[in-house]
Amino acid sequence: METITQYFETIPSLHRTLILVGGLTFFWLLESAVPLFRFSYRKWKHASLNLFFTLTTIVVNFVLAFLLVKASDWTVVNQFGLLYWLSLDGWFFLISGVLLMDLIGAYFIHWLEHKVKWMWQFHIIHHSDKELDTTSANRHHPGESVFRLVFTILAVVLIGAPIWMIFLYQTMSVVLTQFNHANISMVSWLDNTLKLVFVTPNMHRVHHHYRQPYTDCNYGNIFSFWDRIFGTYRTAPNEKLIYGVDTMMESEKTDNIVELLKKPFTKYIPAVDYPEEENLG
């Protein structure tokens, strides 16, 4: 464990960049080899739009990173947060910290984005992608990137996360997000095994179906069991899924950077809550 903490406490920026780029490259090649859907899109054109939003996410996180560092330093100096109050140490400290970071900084804010109208107006940019692949992972409006960072800071303060734990969590988050958005076909036994702990593509892509109630399920990012614990887990045959949002299916809106950036400031249009009998089976 000491090796892990030392590495992530001083992880070079180059290593973090290589993890981001390396993950995208690996899953990009994998989904080209064993795709679930054979989209009739220009892969590079689709990727360029999503990579633009990946870049804005990186910029937001870089500019506001000092707040994350300050929050972490304060909790460590003052021994503030659940991890210290429960007197956890060693592997219990590490595992509990990453679990709680994922719960507060990923699952909870994601669930909230679907329940609060003005937050959904930002988050809908992520759901508007009609050809889901690994580049879709960081397709987030810059405004959403800000309040996701705010909730990461909230998680840091509540649990008392040291800086190495933040970097470990963020590394896991980047890789798992790229993985669970990848357009890859997985054999059932592998998916079912991984899904006991981690969010898999077969699980997460149900969340990207264009109709409710499927849109409002499977909020998990790293760990799959939060959805089971909180009753938001749902299954559906992946081959029957249609990606996007029923209120925003026009390509001139979903494939246009300017339109996507403006979306949070336009009129809110509620999604249609389709009856249960229209489920996918």
C-alpha positions as CSV (number, residue, x, y, z in Angstrom):
1,M,0.0,0.0,0.0
2,E,2.9,2.4,0.8
3,T,4.0,2.1,-2.9
4,I,0.6,3.1,-4.1
5,T,0.3,6.1,-1.8
6,Q,3.8,7.3,-2.7
7,Y,3.2,6.9,-6.4
8,F,-0.1,8.7,-6.5
9,E,1.0,11.4,-4.1
10,T,3.7,12.5,-6.6
11,I,2.2,11.2,-9.9
12,P,3.8,13.2,-12.8
13,S,1.4,15.1,-15.1
14,L,2.9,13.2,-18.0
15,H,1.7,9.9,-16.4
16,R,-1.8,11.3,-15.9
17,T,-1.8,12.4,-19.6
18,L,-0.6,9.0,-20.7
19,I,-3.3,7.3,-18.8
20,L,-6.0,9.5,-20.4
21,V,-4.6,9.2,-23.9
22,G,-3.6,5.5,-23.5
23,G,-7.1,4.6,-22.2
24,L,-8.8,6.3,-25.1
25,T,-6.4,4.7,-27.6
26,F,-6.8,1.2,-26.2
27,F,-10.6,1.2,-26.0
28,W,-10.8,3.0,-29.4
29,L,-8.9,0.0,-31.0
30,L,-10.8,-2.5,-29.0
31,E,-14.2,-1.2,-30.0
32,S,-13.0,-1.2,-33.6
33,A,-12.1,-4.9,-33.3
34,V,-15.2,-6.1,-31.4
35,P,-17.9,-3.5,-31.7
36,L,-21.5,-4.0,-30.3
37,F,-22.9,-1.6,-32.9
38,R,-21.5,-0.9,-36.3
39,F,-22.4,2.8,-36.5
40,S,-22.6,4.4,-40.0
41,Y,-20.8,7.5,-38.7
42,R,-17.4,9.1,-39.5
43,K,-15.5,8.0,-36.4
44,W,-13.0,10.8,-36.5
45,K,-15.6,13.5,-37.0
46,H,-17.7,12.1,-34.1
47,A,-14.6,11.9,-31.9
48,S,-13.5,15.5,-32.7
49,L,-16.7,16.9,-31.1
50,N,-16.3,14.7,-28.0
51,L,-12.6,15.5,-27.7
52,F,-13.5,19.2,-27.7
53,F,-15.6,18.7,-24.6
54,T,-12.8,16.5,-23.2
55,L,-10.5,19.4,-23.6
56,T,-12.9,21.8,-21.9
57,T,-13.2,19.4,-19.0
58,I,-9.4,19.3,-18.7
59,V,-9.2,23.1,-18.7
60,V,-11.8,23.4,-16.0
61,N,-10.1,20.8,-13.8
62,F,-6.7,22.4,-14.3
63,V,-7.9,26.0,-13.5
64,L,-9.8,24.9,-10.4
65,A,-7.4,22.2,-9.2
66,F,-5.9,24.5,-6.5
67,L,-9.3,24.3,-4.7
68,L,-9.1,20.5,-4.6
69,V,-5.6,20.7,-3.3
70,K,-6.4,23.3,-0.6
71,A,-9.4,21.2,0.5
72,S,-7.4,18.1,0.8
73,D,-4.5,19.8,2.7
74,W,-7.0,21.3,5.1
75,T,-8.6,18.0,5.9
76,V,-5.3,16.3,6.5
77,V,-3.9,19.0,8.7
78,N,-7.1,19.1,10.8
79,Q,-7.7,15.4,10.7
80,F,-11.2,16.2,9.5
81,G,-13.5,13.7,7.8
82,L,-15.1,10.3,8.1
83,L,-11.9,8.4,7.5
84,Y,-10.2,10.1,10.5
85,W,-13.3,10.0,12.8
86,L,-13.6,6.2,12.2
87,S,-9.9,5.8,12.9
88,L,-9.3,3.8,9.7
89,D,-5.9,3.0,8.4
90,G,-4.1,0.9,5.9
91,W,-6.1,-0.8,3.2
92,F,-9.4,0.0,5.1
93,F,-8.5,3.7,4.8
94,L,-7.7,3.4,1.0
95,I,-10.7,1.2,0.0
96,S,-13.2,3.1,2.1
97,G,-11.9,6.4,0.8
98,V,-12.2,5.4,-2.9
99,L,-15.7,3.9,-2.3
100,L,-16.9,7.1,-0.7
101,M,-15.3,9.3,-3.3
102,D,-17.1,7.4,-6.0
103,L,-20.4,7.5,-4.0
104,I,-20.4,11.3,-3.4
105,G,-18.3,12.6,-6.3
106,A,-19.8,10.4,-9.0
107,Y,-23.0,8.5,-8.2
108,F,-24.7,11.2,-6.1
109,I,-24.0,14.1,-8.4
110,H,-25.0,12.0,-11.4
111,W,-28.3,11.1,-9.8
112,L,-28.8,14.8,-8.9
113,E,-28.2,15.9,-12.5
114,H,-31.2,13.8,-13.5
115,K,-33.5,15.2,-10.8
116,V,-32.7,18.9,-10.9
117,K,-34.0,20.7,-14.0
118,W,-31.2,23.2,-14.4
119,M,-28.5,20.6,-13.9
120,W,-30.1,18.3,-16.4
121,Q,-29.9,21.2,-19.0
122,F,-26.1,20.8,-18.7
123,H,-26.0,17.0,-18.4
124,I,-28.2,16.5,-21.5
125,I,-25.1,17.3,-23.6
126,H,-23.6,14.0,-22.5
127,H,-26.8,12.1,-23.2
128,S,-27.3,13.7,-26.6
129,D,-24.6,11.5,-28.2
130,K,-26.4,9.1,-30.5
131,E,-23.3,7.0,-31.3
132,L,-22.0,6.1,-27.9
133,D,-18.3,5.1,-27.9
134,T,-15.3,5.6,-25.7
135,T,-14.9,9.2,-26.8
136,S,-18.3,9.9,-25.3
137,A,-16.9,9.4,-21.8
138,N,-15.9,13.0,-21.3
139,R,-18.6,14.7,-23.4
140,H,-19.6,17.1,-20.7
141,H,-20.6,20.8,-20.9
142,P,-18.0,23.0,-19.2
143,G,-20.7,24.1,-16.7
144,E,-21.3,20.5,-15.7
145,S,-17.5,20.0,-15.3
146,V,-17.6,22.8,-12.7
147,F,-20.3,21.4,-10.5
148,R,-18.9,17.9,-10.8
149,L,-15.6,19.3,-9.5
150,V,-17.6,21.0,-6.7
151,F,-19.0,17.7,-5.6
152,T,-15.6,16.1,-5.8
153,I,-14.3,18.8,-3.4
154,L,-17.4,18.1,-1.2
155,A,-16.4,14.4,-1.1
156,V,-12.8,15.3,-0.2
157,V,-14.0,17.4,2.8
158,L,-16.6,15.0,4.0
159,I,-14.3,12.0,4.0
160,G,-10.9,13.7,4.6
161,A,-9.2,12.5,1.4
162,P,-5.4,13.0,1.1
163,I,-4.1,14.1,-2.2
164,W,-2.8,10.7,-3.2
165,M,-6.3,9.3,-2.7
166,I,-7.8,12.0,-5.0
167,F,-5.3,11.1,-7.7
168,L,-5.9,7.4,-7.3
169,Y,-9.7,7.9,-7.5
170,Q,-9.4,10.2,-10.5
171,T,-7.2,7.7,-12.3
172,M,-9.7,4.9,-11.7
173,S,-12.5,7.2,-12.8
174,V,-10.9,8.1,-16.1
175,V,-10.2,4.5,-17.1
176,L,-13.5,3.1,-15.9
177,T,-15.5,5.8,-17.6
178,Q,-13.7,5.2,-20.9
179,F,-14.3,1.5,-20.5
180,N,-18.0,1.6,-19.6
181,H,-18.8,4.0,-22.6
182,A,-16.8,1.9,-25.1
183,N,-18.8,0.3,-28.0
184,I,-17.5,-3.2,-27.3
185,S,-19.2,-6.5,-27.4
186,M,-18.6,-8.5,-24.2
187,V,-19.3,-12.1,-23.6
188,S,-21.9,-12.7,-20.8
189,W,-19.6,-14.5,-18.4
190,L,-17.0,-11.8,-18.4
191,D,-19.6,-9.0,-18.1
192,N,-21.4,-10.8,-15.3
193,T,-18.2,-11.4,-13.4
194,L,-16.9,-7.8,-13.7
195,K,-20.3,-6.4,-13.0
196,L,-20.3,-7.8,-9.5
197,V,-17.9,-4.9,-8.6
198,F,-17.4,-2.6,-11.5
199,V,-19.6,-0.7,-14.0
200,T,-19.4,-2.4,-17.4
201,P,-20.4,-1.2,-20.8
202,N,-23.4,-3.6,-20.8
203,M,-24.6,-2.0,-17.6
204,H,-23.9,1.6,-18.3
205,R,-25.1,1.8,-21.9
206,V,-28.7,1.1,-20.7
207,H,-28.5,4.5,-19.0
208,H,-28.0,6.0,-22.5
209,H,-31.2,4.7,-24.0
210,Y,-33.1,7.6,-25.4
211,R,-36.3,7.0,-23.4
212,Q,-37.2,7.0,-19.7
213,P,-37.3,5.2,-17.4
214,Y,-34.0,3.7,-18.8
215,T,-32.3,7.2,-18.8
216,D,-32.9,7.4,-15.1
217,C,-31.0,4.3,-14.0
218,N,-27.5,2.9,-13.7
219,Y,-25.8,6.1,-12.5
220,G,-22.7,4.3,-11.3
221,N,-19.2,5.3,-12.5
222,I,-16.7,3.0,-11.0
223,F,-18.6,0.6,-8.7
224,S,-21.7,-1.1,-9.8
225,F,-23.2,-1.9,-6.4
226,W,-24.4,1.7,-5.6
227,D,-27.2,1.2,-8.1
228,R,-28.2,-2.0,-6.5
229,I,-28.1,-0.5,-3.0
230,F,-30.2,2.5,-4.0
231,G,-32.6,0.7,-6.3
232,T,-31.5,2.4,-9.5
233,Y,-30.2,-0.7,-11.2
234,R,-31.9,-1.8,-14.4
235,T,-31.1,-4.3,-17.2
236,A,-32.1,-4.3,-20.9
237,P,-31.0,-6.2,-24.0
238,N,-28.1,-4.0,-25.3
239,E,-28.8,-4.7,-28.9
240,K,-32.2,-3.1,-28.7
241,L,-30.9,0.2,-27.3
242,I,-31.2,3.5,-29.1
243,Y,-28.9,6.2,-27.9
244,G,-29.7,9.9,-27.3
245,V,-32.5,11.8,-25.7
246,D,-36.1,11.8,-27.0
247,T,-36.4,15.6,-26.8
248,M,-33.1,16.2,-28.7
249,M,-32.6,13.8,-31.5
250,E,-31.9,16.3,-34.4
251,S,-28.4,16.0,-35.7
252,E,-28.1,19.8,-36.2
253,K,-28.4,20.1,-32.4
254,T,-26.5,17.0,-31.2
255,D,-23.6,17.4,-33.6
256,N,-23.1,21.2,-33.3
257,I,-20.7,22.5,-30.7
258,V,-22.3,26.0,-30.5
259,E,-25.8,24.5,-30.1
260,L,-24.5,22.2,-27.4
261,L,-22.8,25.0,-25.5
262,K,-26.0,27.1,-25.7
263,K,-28.3,24.2,-24.6
264,P,-28.3,24.9,-20.8
265,F,-29.6,28.4,-21.4
266,T,-32.5,27.5,-23.6
267,K,-36.0,26.5,-22.7
268,Y,-36.3,23.3,-20.6
269,I,-38.3,20.5,-22.4
270,P,-39.2,17.6,-20.1
271,A,-38.6,14.1,-21.3
272,V,-41.5,11.8,-21.8
273,D,-42.0,9.3,-19.0
274,Y,-43.0,6.2,-21.0
275,P,-45.1,3.5,-19.3
276,E,-43.5,0.4,-18.0
277,E,-45.2,-1.8,-20.6
278,E,-42.9,-0.2,-23.2
279,N,-39.9,-1.7,-21.6
280,L,-37.2,-3.4,-23.7
281,G,-37.8,-6.8,-22.1
